[in-house]
């Protein structure tokens, strides 16, 4: 289903190639990958990315005209909204903490329960979710985008008569594939181009020593697997598969940019990264962290905040001199 | 109170100087002014504009963490939200249609009733308005901005210990003074650099002939006065002054970018620009427009949509690994 397109990846995503590598970093850790998997049926193009950016920021995707993708996955804000549960249509709250869009192109599945294989599938969720953007149907949403004036933009990207829900998701996914955060302090350290604090170095070794990185593995600090996390009442992946063996299973979240995405966990119930680290160590590894170890690990996690994407705010198509059909 | 700073204006705002002028445009009409009045106590600087941009887009200005200035004055969207009444805290609706922020730096007063003399005053309204951003007090908001990490940014712009509500408003106002929309098709036509349709030209002459431009005067297409508009139940400026003679008086709205700001009027009750034009002609000028005249005038108004500001989406300060205190 997916293939790497190295030439495109090099054009768009080669933010820096390391040469010298720090010698003390544990096996498996490394800088953020710069090549993004591109589905064969959704090749990237500059015009598609630009269209996807408009759609990503445009509140006209919601029934009320008040909610955009960026409302909950705010690019000024680590790709999240820092809410426990996001605020949707008519101020309804969602049931899980909004994951970051940043680097999501690098995950092997989307959502806390992994129910969407890739970004295109994920993007088709929120518009029709009654507690999120609350559109009544694909048709209603497409009619609104047509009225807004999106059709010629789709035409240039996907060909004639191409304004449809699948292509909306494809364009958004293409834009999201540009939302990488390279050159985190850890990445610069790992490639010999920068330094991190001694506390962060101790934390880096500690997460390896106690076993955090058996799941939060590799340069993404997730092995993309599902693991049981016996915390809270949410059944997690069981709600998708119906299998008891998936009860309380969740996708292992990446640590990339984790210092920006408070509050923590699938239910957003934990306000600080330090507390989240302590709970994970206790529940998953039966390890009670000392104050120093907890501090050091948090300092290490802070070094995984990368350079945030530079995005020019788009101008949306709109019908001139006419209101769109927004309502509660 | 205010003075022009031509050198600054030239640096930042000189988007193009016309030479040849179209000879058929009515007296008074002309391209958008490029010099913005700057209050003596709030000089512009690049750092202040950047801080103001962060504050403008940051939903941390609201009690819920869900509403930013840009929510209702969306820069992708003509500086408005295309709602009849904006959606605020807990999905409450405001009482008047949100005016555009675009070119607002050029108006002589702010709000439909003109109750704010300048942008700094306007910016201090929404955060503390219980149906908008709903902050309980200046102190609560400042505490949140402090926790978010804004203090050093204020320090660089305003000096030590300068994180306060006045300076928040000053920074936002400085950013807003950059939000001009020059080079509308009419402006290019007026300066001999472009053309407009024959219908638009007829409309341009018609608004002069029937008297629209006695109030929608000059290059801004507003004389900044207050005029009686006997439409709807809103008492307008009377609610500010308490004077019966101000009953149903509203600020004359600029026509700049009016094709982007549907729905229309202070109560957002009119969905199309054509209908708005017909109502204004009838109520204000006792003129029943022919279909052709209404069409032509709308075509002219569409030529007043300028180049929209190019804005790089900001990254907000946030406490690393800690949630902010957002709540309903």
Interface residues (C-beta under 8 A of the other chain):
Chain A: X54 X57 X58 X59 X60 X64 X65 X66 X71 X74 X75 X76 X77 X78 X81 X82 X83 X87 X90 X91 X258 X259 X260 X262 X263 X271 X272 X273 X274 X298 X301 X302 X305 X308 X310 X311 X312 X313 X314 X315 X316 X318 X319 X320 X321 X322 X323 X324 X326 X328
Chain B: X54 X57 X58 X59 X60 X64 X65 X66 X71 X74 X75 X76 X77 X78 X81 X82 X83 X84 X87 X90 X91 X258 X259 X260 X262 X263 X271 X272 X273 X274 X298 X301 X302 X305 X308 X310 X311 X312 X313 X314 X315 X316 X318 X319 X320 X321 X322 X323 X324 X326 X328
